[in-house]
Amino acid sequence: AFHFYNKLSEIYYSNPPAYSKKFPDVFSNFQQRCINEQQMVNKQAYRMYRSSRKMTSHFLTVTVDGYCQEALDLVEENIDE
């Protein structure tokens, strides 16, 4: 993850005027979706926690891993462009 974000940073800072309109928007939709889904994730985790702590831990791990992978995919797509 560090190398992807570092590469994206290098690309941006190599010519900020050229990328200043694109880069702020790279993650905005993703970030907004994560914010919008946070309450649902919390409610689901709370419901699960009452019956199984192990299942809740697995659910949260898989959910966060999915968000992390999606963020890395966005970075990789933008590096390729």
N, CA, C and O atoms as a GROMACS GRO file, in nm:
protein
  324
    1ALA      N    1   0.083  -0.118   0.000
    1ALA     CA    2   0.000   0.000   0.000
    1ALA      C    3   0.088   0.126   0.000
    1ALA      O    4   0.061   0.222  -0.072
    2PHE      N    5   0.193   0.122   0.081
    2PHE     CA    6   0.281   0.240   0.088
    2PHE      C    7   0.336   0.275  -0.050
    2PHE      O    8   0.337   0.392  -0.088
    3HIS      N    9   0.380   0.176  -0.124
    3HIS     CA   10   0.442   0.202  -0.254
    3HIS      C   11   0.341   0.261  -0.353
    3HIS      O   12   0.375   0.349  -0.431
    4PHE      N   13   0.216   0.211  -0.350
    4PHE     CA   14   0.114   0.266  -0.439
    4PHE      C   15   0.087   0.413  -0.406
    4PHE      O   16   0.085   0.498  -0.495
    5TYR      N   17   0.065   0.442  -0.277
    5TYR     CA   18   0.036   0.580  -0.238
    5TYR      C   19   0.156   0.670  -0.260
    5TYR      O   20   0.141   0.787  -0.296
    6ASN      N   21   0.275   0.619  -0.237
    6ASN     CA   22   0.396   0.696  -0.261
    6ASN      C   23   0.410   0.729  -0.410
    6ASN      O   24   0.444   0.842  -0.445
    7LYS      N   25   0.384   0.633  -0.495
    7LYS     CA   26   0.393   0.655  -0.639
    7LYS      C   27   0.290   0.758  -0.683
    7LYS      O   28   0.321   0.847  -0.763
    8LEU      N   29   0.168   0.747  -0.632
    8LEU     CA   30   0.064   0.844  -0.665
    8LEU      C   31   0.106   0.984  -0.621
    8LEU      O   32   0.083   1.082  -0.692
    9SER      N   33   0.165   0.994  -0.504
    9SER     CA   34   0.213   1.122  -0.453
    9SER      C   35   0.324   1.178  -0.542
    9SER      O   36   0.326   1.297  -0.572
   10GLU      N   37   0.415   1.092  -0.585
   10GLU     CA   38   0.523   1.136  -0.675
   10GLU      C   39   0.467   1.190  -0.806
   10GLU      O   40   0.514   1.291  -0.858
   11ILE      N   41   0.367   1.122  -0.859
   11ILE     CA   42   0.306   1.167  -0.984
   11ILE      C   43   0.244   1.304  -0.965
   11ILE      O   44   0.266   1.395  -1.046
   12TYR      N   45   0.168   1.319  -0.859
   12TYR     CA   46   0.102   1.448  -0.833
   12TYR      C   47   0.204   1.559  -0.816
   12TYR      O   48   0.193   1.664  -0.880
   13TYR      N   49   0.302   1.538  -0.732
   13TYR     CA   50   0.397   1.645  -0.702
   13TYR      C   51   0.499   1.669  -0.814
   13TYR      O   52   0.575   1.765  -0.807
   14SER      N   53   0.501   1.584  -0.915
   14SER     CA   54   0.589   1.609  -1.029
   14SER      C   55   0.536   1.726  -1.112
   14SER      O   56   0.613   1.794  -1.180
   15ASN      N   57   0.404   1.748  -1.107
   15ASN     CA   58   0.343   1.858  -1.182
   15ASN      C   59   0.206   1.890  -1.122
   15ASN      O   60   0.104   1.859  -1.183
   16PRO      N   61   0.202   1.951  -1.004
   16PRO     CA   62   0.074   1.978  -0.936
   16PRO      C   63  -0.031   2.051  -1.020
   16PRO      O   64  -0.148   2.015  -1.013
   17PRO      N   65   0.007   2.152  -1.100
   17PRO     CA   66  -0.097   2.219  -1.179
   17PRO      C   67  -0.170   2.125  -1.276
   17PRO      O   68  -0.289   2.140  -1.302
   18ALA      N   69  -0.095   2.030  -1.330
   18ALA     CA   70  -0.157   1.937  -1.425
   18ALA      C   71  -0.252   1.839  -1.358
   18ALA      O   72  -0.348   1.793  -1.421
   19TYR      N   73  -0.228   1.809  -1.233
   19TYR     CA   74  -0.308   1.707  -1.164
   19TYR      C   75  -0.402   1.764  -1.058
   19TYR      O   76  -0.478   1.688  -0.998
   20SER      N   77  -0.397   1.893  -1.035
   20SER     CA   78  -0.472   1.950  -0.922
   20SER      C   79  -0.623   1.936  -0.936
   20SER      O   80  -0.694   1.933  -0.835
   21LYS      N   81  -0.674   1.927  -1.057
   21LYS     CA   82  -0.819   1.909  -1.074
   21LYS      C   83  -0.860   1.763  -1.062
   21LYS      O   84  -0.970   1.734  -1.016
   22LYS      N   85  -0.775   1.672  -1.102
   22LYS     CA   86  -0.809   1.531  -1.101
   22LYS      C   87  -0.794   1.469  -0.963
   22LYS      O   88  -0.885   1.399  -0.917
   23PHE      N   89  -0.684   1.494  -0.897
   23PHE     CA   90  -0.654   1.420  -0.775
   23PHE      C   91  -0.747   1.445  -0.657
   23PHE      O   92  -0.773   1.352  -0.581
   24PRO      N   93  -0.797   1.564  -0.636
   24PRO     CA   94  -0.890   1.576  -0.523
   24PRO      C   95  -1.015   1.489  -0.541
   24PRO      O   96  -1.077   1.448  -0.443
   25ASP      N   97  -1.050   1.463  -0.666
   25ASP     CA   98  -1.171   1.385  -0.692
   25ASP      C   99  -1.148   1.235  -0.697
   25ASP      O  100  -1.245   1.158  -0.701
   26VAL      N  101  -1.024   1.191  -0.695
   26VAL     CA  102  -0.995   1.049  -0.707
   26VAL      C  103  -1.066   0.968  -0.599
   26VAL      O  104  -1.125   0.863  -0.627
   27PHE      N  105  -1.060   1.016  -0.478
   27PHE     CA  106  -1.117   0.940  -0.367
   27PHE      C  107  -1.249   0.995  -0.315
   27PHE      O  108  -1.309   0.934  -0.226
   28SER      N  109  -1.296   1.107  -0.366
   28SER     CA  110  -1.414   1.171  -0.305
   28SER      C  111  -1.538   1.082  -0.308
   28SER      O  112  -1.607   1.072  -0.207
   29ASN      N  113  -1.568   1.017  -0.420
   29ASN     CA  114  -1.685   0.927  -0.426
   29ASN      C  115  -1.667   0.809  -0.332
   29ASN      O  116  -1.760   0.769  -0.262
   30PHE      N  117  -1.548   0.753  -0.333
   30PHE     CA  118  -1.520   0.639  -0.245
   30PHE      C  119  -1.533   0.679  -0.098
   30PHE      O  120  -1.596   0.608  -0.019
   31GLN      N  121  -1.476   0.792  -0.062
   31GLN     CA  122  -1.484   0.839   0.076
   31GLN      C  123  -1.628   0.864   0.118
   31GLN      O  124  -1.668   0.828   0.228
   32GLN      N  125  -1.705   0.926   0.031
   32GLN     CA  126  -1.844   0.955   0.064
   32GLN      C  127  -1.923   0.825   0.081
   32GLN      O  128  -2.006   0.816   0.171
   33ARG      N  129  -1.898   0.727  -0.003
   33ARG     CA  130  -1.967   0.597   0.010
   33ARG      C  131  -1.930   0.531   0.142
   33ARG      O  132  -2.016   0.475   0.209
   34CYS      N  133  -1.802   0.536   0.179
   34CYS     CA  134  -1.759   0.477   0.307
   34CYS      C  135  -1.828   0.546   0.424
   34CYS      O  136  -1.872   0.480   0.518
   35ILE      N  137  -1.838   0.677   0.418
   35ILE     CA  138  -1.906   0.752   0.523
   35ILE      C  139  -2.054   0.713   0.529
   35ILE      O  140  -2.109   0.691   0.636
   36ASN      N  141  -2.116   0.705   0.412
   36ASN     CA  142  -2.257   0.669   0.407
   36ASN      C  143  -2.283   0.527   0.458
   36ASN      O  144  -2.387   0.501   0.519
   37GLU      N  145  -2.192   0.437   0.434
   37GLU     CA  146  -2.209   0.296   0.474
   37GLU      C  147  -2.168   0.271   0.619
   37GLU      O  148  -2.200   0.165   0.674
   38GLN      N  149  -2.099   0.366   0.681
   38GLN     CA  150  -2.047   0.344   0.816
   38GLN      C  151  -2.157   0.311   0.917
   38GLN      O  152  -2.140   0.221   0.999
   39GLN      N  153  -2.267   0.381   0.912
   39GLN     CA  154  -2.375   0.355   1.007
   39GLN      C  155  -2.432   0.214   0.988
   39GLN      O  156  -2.462   0.147   1.086
   40MET      N  157  -2.447   0.170   0.864
   40MET     CA  158  -2.496   0.035   0.837
   40MET      C  159  -2.398  -0.069   0.888
   40MET      O  160  -2.440  -0.168   0.948
   41VAL      N  161  -2.271  -0.047   0.866
   41VAL     CA  162  -2.168  -0.141   0.914
   41VAL      C  163  -2.170  -0.148   1.067
   41VAL      O  164  -2.163  -0.256   1.124
   42ASN      N  165  -2.181  -0.033   1.131
   42ASN     CA  166  -2.188  -0.030   1.277
   42ASN      C  167  -2.309  -0.106   1.330
   42ASN      O  168  -2.297  -0.184   1.424
   43LYS      N  169  -2.426  -0.083   1.270
   43LYS     CA  170  -2.548  -0.152   1.314
   43LYS      C  171  -2.535  -0.303   1.296
   43LYS      O  172  -2.571  -0.380   1.385
   44GLN      N  173  -2.484  -0.344   1.181
   44GLN     CA  174  -2.466  -0.487   1.155
   44GLN      C  175  -2.368  -0.548   1.255
   44GLN      O  176  -2.392  -0.657   1.307
   45ALA      N  177  -2.259  -0.480   1.281
   45ALA     CA  178  -2.160  -0.531   1.376
   45ALA      C  179  -2.220  -0.541   1.516
   45ALA      O  180  -2.193  -0.637   1.588
   46TYR      N  181  -2.299  -0.443   1.555
   46TYR     CA  182  -2.361  -0.445   1.687
   46TYR      C  183  -2.457  -0.564   1.700
   46TYR      O  184  -2.457  -0.634   1.801
   47ARG      N  185  -2.539  -0.587   1.596
   47ARG     CA  186  -2.631  -0.701   1.598
   47ARG      C  187  -2.554  -0.833   1.609
   47ARG      O  188  -2.592  -0.922   1.685
   48MET      N  189  -2.448  -0.843   1.534
   48MET     CA  190  -2.369  -0.966   1.535
   48MET      C  191  -2.299  -0.986   1.669
   48MET      O  192  -2.289  -1.098   1.719
   49TYR      N  193  -2.251  -0.877   1.727
   49TYR     CA  194  -2.174  -0.883   1.851
   49TYR      C  195  -2.256  -0.945   1.964
   49TYR      O  196  -2.202  -1.015   2.050
   50ARG      N  197  -2.385  -0.918   1.964
   50ARG     CA  198  -2.472  -0.973   2.069
   50ARG      C  199  -2.479  -1.124   2.064
   50ARG      O  200  -2.506  -1.188   2.166
   51SER      N  201  -2.454  -1.183   1.948
   51SER     CA  202  -2.461  -1.329   1.940
   51SER      C  203  -2.325  -1.396   1.923
   51SER      O  204  -2.306  -1.509   1.967
   52SER      N  205  -2.231  -1.327   1.858
   52SER     CA  206  -2.101  -1.391   1.835
   52SER      C  207  -1.991  -1.287   1.817
   52SER      O  208  -1.987  -1.215   1.717
   53ARG      N  209  -1.904  -1.279   1.914
   53ARG     CA  210  -1.791  -1.185   1.904
   53ARG      C  211  -1.696  -1.227   1.792
   53ARG      O  212  -1.642  -1.143   1.721
   54LYS      N  213  -1.676  -1.355   1.778
   54LYS     CA  214  -1.584  -1.405   1.675
   54LYS      C  215  -1.638  -1.371   1.535
   54LYS      O  216  -1.562  -1.328   1.448
   55MET      N  217  -1.766  -1.389   1.515
   55MET     CA  218  -1.826  -1.359   1.385
   55MET      C  219  -1.819  -1.208   1.359
   55MET      O  220  -1.796  -1.166   1.245
   56THR      N  221  -1.838  -1.127   1.462
   56THR     CA  222  -1.829  -0.983   1.448
   56THR      C  223  -1.688  -0.940   1.408
   56THR      O  224  -1.670  -0.856   1.320
   57SER      N  225  -1.590  -1.000   1.472
   57SER     CA  226  -1.451  -0.969   1.439
   57SER      C  227  -1.422  -1.004   1.293
   57SER      O  228  -1.358  -0.928   1.222
   58HIS      N  229  -1.470  -1.119   1.249
   58HIS     CA  230  -1.449  -1.162   1.111
   58HIS      C  231  -1.520  -1.066   1.014
   58HIS      O  232  -1.463  -1.025   0.913
   59PHE      N  233  -1.645  -1.031   1.046
   59PHE     CA  234  -1.722  -0.939   0.962
   59PHE      C  235  -1.649  -0.805   0.946
   59PHE      O  236  -1.636  -0.755   0.834
   60LEU      N  237  -1.602  -0.748   1.056
   60LEU     CA  238  -1.533  -0.620   1.050
   60LEU      C  239  -1.400  -0.630   0.975
   60LEU      O  240  -1.364  -0.540   0.900
   61THR      N  241  -1.328  -0.739   0.996
   61THR     CA  242  -1.202  -0.759   0.926
   61THR      C  243  -1.224  -0.767   0.776
   61THR      O  244  -1.152  -0.703   0.699
   62VAL      N  245  -1.322  -0.845   0.734
   62VAL     CA  246  -1.350  -0.861   0.591
   62VAL      C  247  -1.400  -0.730   0.531
   62VAL      O  248  -1.362  -0.693   0.420
   63THR      N  249  -1.486  -0.659   0.605
   63THR     CA  250  -1.539  -0.532   0.555
   63THR      C  251  -1.428  -0.429   0.536
   63THR      O  252  -1.419  -0.366   0.431
   64VAL      N  253  -1.344  -0.412   0.637
   64VAL     CA  254  -1.235  -0.314   0.629
   64VAL      C  255  -1.135  -0.356   0.521
   64VAL      O  256  -1.084  -0.271   0.447
   65ASP      N  257  -1.106  -0.485   0.512
   65ASP     CA  258  -1.015  -0.533   0.408
   65ASP      C  259  -1.071  -0.500   0.269
   65ASP      O  260  -0.995  -0.462   0.179
   66GLY      N  261  -1.200  -0.513   0.252
   66GLY     CA  262  -1.262  -0.480   0.124
   66GLY      C  263  -1.246  -0.333   0.091
   66GLY      O  264  -1.215  -0.298  -0.023
   67TYR      N  265  -1.267  -0.246   0.191
   67TYR     CA  266  -1.248  -0.103   0.168
   67TYR      C  267  -1.102  -0.072   0.134
   67TYR      O  268  -1.074   0.008   0.045
   68CYS      N  269  -1.010  -0.135   0.204
   68CYS     CA  270  -0.866  -0.113   0.178
   68CYS      C  271  -0.829  -0.157   0.038
   68CYS      O  272  -0.757  -0.087  -0.033
   69GLN      N  273  -0.879  -0.273  -0.002
   69GLN     CA  274  -0.848  -0.323  -0.136
   69GLN      C  275  -0.906  -0.231  -0.243
   69GLN      O  276  -0.842  -0.205  -0.345
   70GLU      N  277  -1.026  -0.182  -0.219
   70GLU     CA  278  -1.088  -0.090  -0.315
   70GLU      C  279  -1.007   0.040  -0.326
   70GLU      O  280  -0.990   0.094  -0.436
   71ALA      N  281  -0.959   0.090  -0.214
   71ALA     CA  282  -0.875   0.212  -0.216
   71ALA      C  283  -0.746   0.186  -0.294
   71ALA      O  284  -0.703   0.270  -0.373
   72LEU      N  285  -0.685   0.071  -0.272
   72LEU     CA  286  -0.563   0.038  -0.347
   72LEU      C  287  -0.592   0.026  -0.496
   72LEU      O  288  -0.512   0.069  -0.578
   73ASP      N  289  -0.706  -0.032  -0.531
   73ASP     CA  290  -0.742  -0.043  -0.672
   73ASP      C  291  -0.760   0.095  -0.736
   73ASP      O  292  -0.721   0.117  -0.851
   74LEU      N  293  -0.820   0.188  -0.661
   74LEU     CA  294  -0.834   0.326  -0.713
   74LEU      C  295  -0.698   0.390  -0.738
   74LEU      O  296  -0.677   0.455  -0.840
   75VAL      N  297  -0.606   0.370  -0.645
   75VAL     CA  298  -0.472   0.425  -0.661
   75VAL      C  299  -0.405   0.363  -0.783
   75VAL      O  300  -0.347   0.434  -0.866
   76GLU      N  301  -0.413   0.233  -0.794
   76GLU     CA  302  -0.349   0.163  -0.906
   76GLU      C  303  -0.406   0.210  -1.040
   76GLU      O  304  -0.332   0.231  -1.136
   77GLU      N  305  -0.538   0.226  -1.047
   77GLU     CA  306  -0.601   0.276  -1.170
   77GLU      C  307  -0.548   0.413  -1.208
   77GLU      O  308  -0.522   0.441  -1.325
   78ASN      N  309  -0.531   0.499  -1.109
   78ASN     CA  310  -0.485   0.635  -1.137
   78ASN      C  311  -0.338   0.641  -1.169
   78ASN      O  312  -0.294   0.731  -1.240
   79ILE      N  313  -0.261   0.549  -1.117
   79ILE     CA  314  -0.120   0.541  -1.154
   79ILE      C  315  -0.109   0.501  -1.301
   79ILE      O  316  -0.027   0.555  -1.376
   80ASP      N  317  -0.193   0.406  -1.341
   80ASP     CA  318  -0.190   0.359  -1.480
   80ASP      C  319  -0.232   0.467  -1.580
   80ASP      O  320  -0.187   0.468  -1.695
   81GLU      N  321  -0.321   0.558  -1.535
   81GLU     CA  322  -0.364   0.666  -1.624
   81GLU      C  323  -0.253   0.766  -1.639
   81GLU      O  324  -0.269   0.865  -1.711
   0.00000   0.00000   0.00000
